[in-house]
Amino acid sequence: MGRKQKRARSKGSSVSSPQSDSSELGSLQSFVERNVPPVVGVTYWFDPPAAPAIQTATIRLTGERLGRTGPPRGGDKFTHEETIDGIVGGGGPVAVTMKVRDITPGDWKVDARLLPTQNRNSHTDRNRPTPPLNRAAWSWRRWRLTPAPATPVPTRLLLFVRPPAVILGSWAALVVLGILLALIVQGLVISAADLTLTHVLPISLISLLGGIIGGKVWYVILHRRDGQKSGWAVQGFVAGFALVAPPLLLIFNVPVGDFLDASTPGLLLGLAVGRLGCFFTGCCAGRPSASRWAVWSSNRSVGARRIPTQIMESALGFTLALIALVLFLRFGSQHGTFFIAAIASYTIIRQRVLLLRDERRQSNRGASFVALLAALIFVGDLVTMIWTWR
């Protein structure tokens, strides 16, 4: 349809017509269908038994497209199996969001079956009954899974498959909110301390841009082996900010230490708000856990009670932001030593939090090295601060 309309459009015409608009819309739709194909996205949940402590489960999904005429052809039926490792026995309900590709768009009748549970050594226990499997819905008010009716499942773009406890777009929204709060707090702190700093806003915006680029580069380097590119690293953000800001401050003849110390509370507050976006988006998720401190959350594929690493890191940022604010208002600028101490403290504690993530590190040596380096910087900064106060 789109191609015929495109041929019918007059050559050399600069006047838009309904036909040309329809052609452009059809071309966009064709591009989306080619590069972002629709999927059958559905979530089922079950309550694993208390034993064994660590379990593996496999869900078999079968589907058949509704409304077709004649026998099913390729893309009209599917059988899909998904295996989930590391399930914590007795940790509460586990939800699995499955996405089936290479299917024909439309409405689908979907059925699911939980295959016999396997123990840690992958020997099937045929005598152990499998728990019931339910179609999942999510209650934001109660923060819990609820059974959903087994209605037909329409195909949708992968981007719009919504796992439980995940808010689409929350990461971007909270990162933008964090940046705005950081700039507002920075301005209030500078005003409260009666500092005379010029060109603060443009320097801050360019430095934040440098931090965003640094966060992306750092993430790509960290994930160079698995090829992941859709993420940012906080360490890279801080490093990018710290590298870009000083040259700009020197160019505009702004005291580097005063600017960095005054920016510390807002920067940490912005990081704290952004980490809440990670929690509601399902990235940087913690390991499944049966601990009473665990919080039900999702990694965008498997929902379970997890160590709330994003909330822990957010609380760390809020706490350090408050300490930095109190110290700055009490003692004034310390020529950058507050900034260095705060970022070093954040880095040291964060390395421990990273070890609790669901995403396994290939080696813990990197975290230990970074923590040790940050500790040495913190001690050196503390000595400098004490020497300055004498």
C-alpha positions as CSV (number, residue, x, y, z in Angstrom):
1,M,0.0,0.0,0.0
2,G,2.7,2.4,1.0
3,R,4.7,1.7,-2.2
4,K,1.8,2.4,-4.5
5,Q,1.1,5.7,-2.8
6,K,4.7,6.7,-3.1
7,R,4.7,6.1,-6.8
8,A,1.5,8.2,-7.2
9,R,3.1,11.2,-5.6
10,S,4.0,14.0,-8.0
11,K,7.6,14.5,-8.7
12,G,9.1,17.9,-7.8
13,S,6.0,19.0,-5.8
14,S,6.7,20.8,-2.5
15,V,3.1,20.7,-1.4
16,S,2.2,18.0,1.1
17,S,-0.9,16.0,0.3
18,P,-2.8,13.4,2.3
19,Q,-1.5,10.8,-0.1
20,S,2.1,11.7,0.6
21,D,1.5,11.8,4.3
22,S,0.0,8.4,4.2
23,S,2.9,7.1,2.1
24,E,5.4,8.4,4.7
25,L,3.3,6.8,7.5
26,G,3.3,3.5,5.6
27,S,7.1,3.7,5.1
28,L,7.6,4.3,8.8
29,Q,5.3,1.4,9.7
30,S,7.2,-0.8,7.3
31,F,10.5,0.2,8.8
32,V,9.2,-0.5,12.3
33,E,7.9,-3.9,11.3
34,R,11.2,-4.8,9.7
35,N,13.5,-3.6,12.5
36,V,11.3,-3.9,15.6
37,P,9.1,-7.0,14.9
38,P,6.1,-7.6,17.1
39,V,6.2,-10.3,19.8
40,V,3.9,-12.3,21.9
41,G,4.7,-11.0,25.4
42,V,3.1,-12.7,28.4
43,T,3.9,-13.2,32.1
44,Y,3.2,-16.3,34.3
45,W,4.0,-16.7,37.9
46,F,4.3,-19.6,40.4
47,D,5.3,-20.1,44.0
48,P,8.3,-22.3,44.3
49,P,8.5,-24.8,47.2
50,A,10.8,-24.1,50.2
51,A,13.2,-26.9,49.3
52,P,15.7,-27.2,47.7
53,A,17.3,-23.8,48.6
54,I,18.3,-23.1,44.9
55,Q,16.1,-24.3,42.1
56,T,15.7,-24.4,38.4
57,A,12.4,-24.2,36.6
58,T,11.4,-24.5,32.9
59,I,8.2,-23.1,31.5
60,R,6.8,-24.4,28.2
61,L,4.7,-21.9,26.3
62,T,2.5,-22.9,23.4
63,G,0.5,-20.5,21.2
64,E,-1.9,-20.5,18.3
65,R,-3.0,-17.5,16.3
66,L,-6.7,-16.8,16.4
67,G,-8.8,-15.6,13.5
68,R,-6.9,-17.4,10.8
69,T,-8.5,-19.3,7.9
70,G,-7.2,-22.7,7.0
71,P,-4.6,-24.8,8.7
72,P,-1.8,-23.0,10.6
73,R,1.2,-22.1,8.7
74,G,4.7,-20.8,9.7
75,G,4.3,-18.1,12.2
76,D,0.8,-19.2,13.2
77,K,1.9,-21.5,16.0
78,F,4.8,-21.7,18.4
79,T,6.3,-23.8,21.2
80,H,8.7,-21.9,23.4
81,E,10.6,-23.1,26.5
82,E,12.3,-20.8,29.0
83,T,14.6,-22.1,31.8
84,I,15.1,-19.9,34.9
85,D,18.1,-20.6,37.1
86,G,18.9,-19.4,40.7
87,I,15.3,-19.5,42.0
88,V,15.4,-19.2,45.8
89,G,13.2,-21.8,47.5
90,G,10.6,-20.3,49.8
91,G,11.4,-16.8,48.6
92,G,7.8,-16.1,47.5
93,P,6.2,-15.8,44.1
94,V,8.4,-15.8,40.9
95,A,7.1,-14.2,37.7
96,V,8.6,-14.9,34.3
97,T,8.0,-12.6,31.4
98,M,8.5,-14.4,28.1
99,K,8.7,-12.8,24.6
100,V,8.2,-15.0,21.6
101,R,9.5,-13.6,18.3
102,D,9.1,-14.7,14.6
103,I,5.3,-14.9,14.8
104,T,2.5,-13.5,12.7
105,P,0.8,-10.4,14.2
106,G,-2.6,-10.8,15.7
107,D,-4.4,-12.2,18.7
108,W,-3.0,-15.4,20.2
109,K,-4.4,-18.2,22.4
110,V,-1.5,-18.9,24.8
111,D,-1.1,-21.8,27.2
112,A,1.7,-22.5,29.6
113,R,3.0,-25.5,31.6
114,L,5.6,-25.6,34.3
115,L,7.8,-28.6,33.7
116,P,9.0,-30.7,36.7
117,T,11.3,-28.8,39.1
118,Q,15.0,-29.6,39.0
119,N,17.3,-29.5,41.9
120,R,20.7,-27.8,41.9
121,N,22.5,-30.8,40.3
122,S,19.9,-30.8,37.4
123,H,18.4,-34.2,38.3
124,T,14.7,-34.1,37.7
125,D,12.6,-34.9,40.8
126,R,9.6,-36.6,39.2
127,N,8.0,-37.3,42.6
128,R,7.9,-33.6,43.6
129,P,4.6,-32.0,42.5
130,T,5.0,-28.9,40.4
131,P,3.4,-25.7,41.8
132,P,0.4,-24.2,39.8
133,L,1.2,-21.7,37.1
134,N,-0.9,-18.6,36.8
135,R,-1.2,-15.8,34.3
136,A,0.2,-12.7,36.0
137,A,-1.3,-9.3,36.7
138,W,0.3,-6.7,38.9
139,S,-1.2,-4.5,41.7
140,W,0.7,-1.3,42.3
141,R,-1.5,-0.5,45.3
142,R,-0.7,-3.8,47.0
143,W,2.8,-4.2,45.4
144,R,2.0,-7.9,44.6
145,L,1.2,-10.3,41.9
146,T,-2.4,-11.3,41.2
147,P,-3.9,-13.9,38.9
148,A,-5.0,-12.6,35.5
149,P,-7.6,-14.2,33.2
150,A,-6.3,-16.3,30.4
151,T,-7.6,-14.0,27.7
152,P,-6.1,-13.9,24.1
153,V,-2.7,-12.1,23.9
154,P,-2.3,-9.4,21.2
155,T,1.1,-9.0,19.6
156,R,2.9,-5.8,20.4
157,L,6.3,-4.2,20.0
158,L,9.0,-5.5,22.2
159,L,9.4,-2.1,23.8
160,F,5.8,-2.2,25.1
161,V,5.9,-5.6,26.8
162,R,5.4,-4.6,30.4
163,P,6.7,-7.0,33.1
164,P,5.3,-6.7,36.6
165,A,6.7,-3.9,38.8
166,V,8.3,-2.1,35.8
167,I,7.3,1.4,34.7
168,L,8.2,2.1,31.1
169,G,10.2,5.3,30.7
170,S,10.8,5.7,34.4
171,W,14.6,5.7,34.1
172,A,14.7,8.5,31.6
173,A,12.1,10.6,33.6
174,L,13.9,10.2,36.9
175,V,17.3,10.9,35.4
176,V,16.0,14.1,34.0
177,L,14.4,14.9,37.3
178,G,17.7,14.1,39.1
179,I,19.6,16.5,36.8
180,L,17.1,19.3,37.4
181,L,17.3,18.8,41.2
182,A,21.1,18.8,41.0
183,L,21.2,22.1,39.3
184,I,18.6,23.6,41.6
185,V,20.4,22.4,44.8
186,Q,23.7,23.7,43.3
187,G,22.3,27.1,42.8
188,L,20.7,27.2,46.3
189,V,24.0,26.1,47.9
190,I,26.0,28.7,46.1
191,S,23.5,31.4,47.1
192,A,23.4,30.2,50.7
193,A,27.2,30.3,51.0
194,D,27.5,33.8,49.3
195,L,29.9,32.4,46.7
196,T,30.6,34.6,43.7
197,L,30.8,32.1,40.9
198,T,30.2,33.0,37.3
199,H,29.0,30.9,34.3
200,V,27.8,28.2,36.7
201,L,24.9,27.0,34.6
202,P,26.7,26.6,31.2
203,I,29.7,25.0,32.9
204,S,27.4,22.6,34.8
205,L,25.4,21.6,31.7
206,I,28.5,20.9,29.7
207,S,30.1,19.0,32.5
208,L,26.9,16.9,32.9
209,L,27.0,16.2,29.2
210,G,30.6,15.0,29.6
211,G,29.4,12.8,32.5
212,I,26.7,11.2,30.3
213,I,29.3,10.5,27.5
214,G,31.7,9.1,30.1
215,G,29.0,6.9,31.6
216,K,28.2,5.4,28.2
217,V,31.9,4.9,27.3
218,W,32.6,3.3,30.6
219,Y,29.6,0.9,30.2
220,V,30.6,-0.1,26.7
221,I,34.2,-0.9,28.0
222,L,32.9,-2.9,30.9
223,H,30.6,-4.9,28.6
224,R,33.0,-5.2,25.6
225,R,32.9,-9.0,25.9
226,D,29.2,-9.5,25.9
227,G,28.5,-6.7,23.4
228,Q,25.9,-4.8,25.6
229,K,25.6,-1.1,24.8
230,S,22.2,-0.1,26.2
231,G,23.3,1.2,29.5
232,W,25.4,3.8,31.5
233,A,27.9,3.4,34.3
234,V,27.8,5.7,37.3
235,Q,31.6,5.5,37.7
236,G,31.9,6.8,34.1
237,F,29.5,9.6,34.7
238,V,31.4,10.8,37.8
239,A,34.7,10.4,35.9
240,G,33.4,12.3,32.9
241,F,32.1,15.1,35.1
242,A,35.3,15.4,37.0
243,L,37.4,15.5,33.8
244,V,35.3,18.0,31.9
245,A,34.5,20.5,34.7
246,P,38.1,21.6,35.7
247,P,39.2,22.7,32.2
248,L,36.0,24.7,31.8
249,L,36.4,26.3,35.2
250,L,40.0,27.3,34.4
251,I,38.9,28.8,31.0
252,F,36.2,30.9,32.7
253,N,38.5,31.8,35.7
254,V,36.1,30.1,38.2
255,P,37.7,28.6,41.4
256,V,37.7,24.9,40.7
257,G,37.6,23.8,44.4
258,D,34.7,26.1,45.3
259,F,32.6,25.0,42.3
260,L,33.2,21.2,43.0
261,D,32.4,21.5,46.7
262,A,29.3,23.5,46.0
263,S,28.2,21.0,43.4
264,T,28.7,17.9,45.6
265,P,25.3,17.8,47.4
266,G,23.4,18.3,44.2
267,L,25.4,15.8,42.2
268,L,24.9,13.1,44.8
269,L,21.2,13.9,45.1
270,G,20.9,13.6,41.3
271,L,22.6,10.2,41.4
272,A,20.2,9.1,44.1
273,V,17.1,10.0,42.2
274,G,18.4,8.4,39.0
275,R,19.0,5.1,40.9
276,L,15.3,5.0,41.8
277,G,14.7,5.1,38.0
278,C,16.8,1.9,37.8
279,F,14.6,0.2,40.3
280,F,11.4,1.0,38.5
281,T,12.9,0.2,35.1
282,G,14.3,-3.2,36.2
283,C,18.0,-2.6,35.4
284,C,20.9,-3.1,37.9
285,A,18.7,-5.6,39.8
286,G,19.9,-7.4,42.9
287,R,20.2,-11.2,43.4
288,P,17.0,-13.1,44.4
289,S,16.8,-13.6,48.1
290,A,14.5,-15.0,50.8
291,S,15.7,-12.4,53.3
292,R,13.1,-10.3,55.1
293,W,14.9,-7.2,53.7
294,A,14.4,-8.4,50.1
295,V,11.9,-6.4,48.0
296,W,9.8,-7.9,45.1
297,S,11.2,-6.4,41.9
298,S,12.0,-7.4,38.4
299,N,15.1,-7.5,36.1
300,R,12.6,-7.1,33.1
301,S,12.6,-10.9,32.7
302,V,12.3,-12.6,36.0
303,G,10.4,-11.0,38.9
304,A,11.1,-12.2,42.5
305,R,12.1,-11.0,45.9
306,R,15.5,-9.5,45.4
307,I,18.2,-7.6,47.3
308,P,17.2,-4.0,46.5
309,T,20.6,-2.9,45.2
310,Q,19.2,0.1,43.4
311,I,17.4,1.4,46.5
312,M,20.6,0.7,48.6
313,E,22.7,2.8,46.2
314,S,20.0,5.5,46.1
315,A,20.0,5.7,49.9
316,L,23.8,5.9,49.8
317,G,23.6,8.9,47.5
318,F,20.9,10.6,49.6
319,T,22.9,10.1,52.8
320,L,26.2,11.4,51.4
321,A,24.4,14.3,49.8
322,L,22.9,15.3,53.2
323,I,26.3,15.0,54.9
324,A,28.0,17.0,52.2
325,L,25.4,19.7,52.5
326,V,25.6,20.0,56.3
327,L,29.5,20.1,56.2
328,F,29.5,22.7,53.4
329,L,27.0,25.0,55.1
330,R,28.9,24.6,58.4
331,F,32.5,25.0,57.2
332,G,32.2,26.5,53.7
333,S,34.2,25.5,50.7
334,Q,37.3,23.4,51.4
335,H,38.9,23.9,47.9
336,G,37.5,20.6,46.5
337,T,38.4,18.3,49.4
338,F,34.6,17.8,50.2
339,F,34.0,16.8,46.6
340,I,36.9,14.3,46.6
341,A,35.9,12.8,50.0
342,A,32.3,12.4,49.0
343,I,33.0,10.7,45.6
344,A,35.6,8.4,47.2
345,S,33.2,7.4,49.9
346,Y,30.5,6.7,47.4
347,T,32.9,4.6,45.3
348,I,34.1,2.5,48.2
349,I,30.7,1.6,49.5
350,R,29.2,1.1,46.0
351,Q,31.8,-1.6,45.2
352,R,30.2,-3.7,48.0
353,V,26.7,-3.1,46.7
354,L,27.8,-4.1,43.2
355,L,28.7,-7.6,44.5
356,L,25.0,-8.1,45.5
357,R,23.7,-7.6,41.9
358,D,22.1,-10.3,39.9
359,E,24.6,-9.6,37.1
360,R,27.6,-11.7,37.9
361,R,31.0,-10.2,37.6
362,Q,33.7,-12.2,35.8
363,S,36.1,-11.3,38.6
364,N,36.0,-9.5,41.9
365,R,39.5,-8.2,41.5
366,G,38.3,-5.1,39.7
367,A,35.9,-4.1,42.5
368,S,38.6,-4.7,45.1
369,F,41.2,-2.6,43.1
370,V,38.7,0.3,42.6
371,A,37.7,0.2,46.3
372,L,41.4,0.2,47.4
373,L,42.2,3.1,45.1
374,A,39.3,5.1,46.3
375,A,40.3,4.4,49.9
376,L,43.8,5.6,49.3
377,I,42.4,8.8,47.7
378,F,40.0,9.3,50.6
379,V,42.8,9.0,53.2
380,G,45.0,11.4,51.2
381,D,42.1,13.8,50.9
382,L,41.4,13.6,54.6
383,V,45.0,14.2,55.5
384,T,45.0,17.3,53.2
385,M,41.8,18.5,54.8
386,I,43.2,18.2,58.4
387,W,46.4,19.9,57.4
388,T,44.5,22.8,55.9
389,W,42.5,23.3,59.0
390,R,45.6,23.5,61.3
